[in-house]
Structure formats: structure tokens, C-alpha cells
Amino acid sequence: MTPSFTRRALVGGALGVGVTLEFAGSHAFAAVDRTLARRKLVVIVCRGGLDGLSLSPPVGDPAYAALRGPIAIPGFGQGGGALKLDETFGLHPSMVQTYALAQKGQARIVPAVATPDRERSHFEAQDVLESGVNKVYGSASGWLNRALQAMGPAGKGAGISVGPTAPLILRGAVETASWSPGGGAEPDRRLPSILQDLYAHDPQLSAALATGLSTEAMAKTAQAQAVTAAAPATEDQTMAGGPTVAPVLRQGLPQSRRLGATLAAFMTEANGKQVAAVSIDNFDSHANQGASQGQLATRLAYLDAFIGGLADGLGPEWNDTIVVSVTEFGRTARVNGTNGTDHGTASTALLMGGAIRRGGIVGDWPSLQQAKLFENRDTAPTVDMRALFKGVLADHLSLSRAALDGVVFPDSAGVAPLRGLVA
């Protein structure tokens, strides 16, 4: 495939919307099974603690609406309502293109998944998520790099991270290049999360920070409404035969879609990349989170546009691709005093691609009954994140159980892979 655009132009534009790409992949070797060499894996990390109860709202759970209050997503068939997956779960109305994949059997949800970390600190949880070990700062390398190592010749080609620095998930023994096209993250983007962790046990400072974040969120919402009112919609908001999708801020969606297309170009060109990792920021939602519309809806729309651009850009090779979207932790089941949610435990992972097996939700749903909440506040985890990753790596990239337990996710023999996820 010869892309009709340049990498520099597309990646440079994409990074302007607060998204960082990291790629790791391989040249296909003659000795490698050609079927395996065609298989692609994309891992999306939604940083900030994405609220799984909004991404895939369990509107059919009797406890959902009361816990969520003003941020509850309306039920199926209602204005701005959830896009129905089954009798309990839907997708957020911003996730239009992901929902279209689900309708074709190419997207499933894992609604109660978590890493082994329970401290609810952004950076500790992200460390555990990316390192793949069961304790904070337990490894200087990332599980995706170690998966490339375990792939042998197929994983030892031209690995590359696009961005100022290589992320932990790609650091390790397999050498990867780093290329920065310019732009990148704002220098103060991490500051609110750092302060939230720092002030977590100080009621006075925590309350002051929450007030400041609430004011900032209101300003962003006002700006978003002004832009939405002034600019025409760039995408059809109604799905054929489906519910009307609530309007969201469309500024930035073309760049997010182009970002997905950029990644597809890297993966479909001659000797293209086989494995990729993508980071999307700003999913922290302590104040004024919104429901069908609002700041979280906007971020989900960006995620959805990226997924749509990736799926379309891969073309026929989408059939050999699996995409896993995860976050470091979920949010509290109850809405807080500033119409947001605080750091939680289990969240929702998305499993997508033409190579996944059709089916319903992955794992058990613990329900939102009071007695079922984790520590009386969070969605209880029923799936270990490592089990999800292990299942994909075993069935899609043919990694052995010994490699998964000892190399990719060290000291995890007690965590069995989730099998049956791959067609």
C-alpha cells in the first residue's frame, strides 16, 4: 500500500490534539509463518482513569441511575441514550463508529477489568498497567516490549516510538527507535493529576483543588458549547436504523481520525509495523463530567474517531487485527459533589477488530448493588487485566503460556489467559 499522504504531515497534525503515538513492530522474516506475520495488535491506553460506567453504561442495572445521578447516561431509545449492546449494557452515544463495529461483531466490552494495583494513584496505576508486573515500580521494562522479545524474529525488527520519549510499555531489551515530529503534550498536562494524588489525604487542599477544577471544567464546557453552536457538524449524528446520537464538540475529530489513518499507514505499508501502542490523554473527570454531552463525551468522541480512522485505514488488514483499549483504573460508582467521579478500581476495556470472536461481554458483571461494590465505592473487578492481555497474545500472536507467565508478565502463573477471544 502506498499512502496518499506523508507520515510527517499526518502525525504532526495528530499530535496537535493531545494524542501521542508509539509504535513497535517488525519486518516479516522469511522463516516466520506468514499467517502469524499478518496479525496486528494495537493497544490504546486512555490515560487519566476512564469512567467505564459511562463508556459502557449498564443502564439495565437497577442501581445504575441512582448512583450516577446527573451524569447517568439515559436508557436505550431515549434522547442521548446509550447505544444498546444487550439488555444491560450499551455504549456511550459518542461512540458511534465503535458501535457500528459492535453491530458487525467486531467490538466487545470487558466491563469489570482492573490491574493488580488498588492504590488509585494515576502514576502508580499506569506503571503497573504498562510494566505488566504485580507491584508498583517493579520493572524497568514494559510488557509489550517483552512480548516482542518473546515473538522471536517476528518481534525484533524496526521498532519505533513516535513522540518525545519512549513509554514504559515499550521499553526493554528489544531495541526501538524514537522519532518526534514536533508538537507533543502540553508541559503542564500532568499537573492536575499530580496534585490530586498529592492532596488525596488532605481534605482542605483536596476541596480547594476540586473547586478549581470545577471552575476550569465549566469554562471548557462553555467554550465547547460556543464552538459547537458556531460550527457545522462534520459527521452524521444519526445511525441508519438506530438512535439519534447526542451532539458533541466536533473540533479535533478530523485530526483524531487522521491519527488512526496514520497508524494504519504505518501498519499496512511494505514491512509495516505489526504491534502498536497509542496513548490518549485527559480522561480524568473529577468535576462536571457530563453525561451524553460534556467534557467526557468529547474525549470519547476523539477516541471513537481514532478507532474509526484506524479501522477504515487498515482496509482488508483489519480482519487480521485486534485492538484493545484500556485505562489505568475506573471511577467511583457514585457521582461526587462536583458532578464528577473520583479515582476508582475496575473500568471497561474495549476489545475490537476483525480478528475477534463474536460474542457478548467478556468476564462476569458484579452488578452495582451496594453489597457488591468494591470498598463500598467502586465497580468490583472480575477480570485481571493481565488475563485479558495474555489471552490476546496467546491466541492472536501465538505466545506460549511459559513465555506469558515468565517473560511477558513475570510471576503471573496464577493468572490464566482469557481464551476464546480470537476468531
Summary of the structure (lengths in Angstrom):
residues: 423
radius of gyration: 20.2
end to end distance: 25.4
largest distance: 63.0
contacts: 1512
relative contact order: 0.22
helix: 38%
strand: 15%
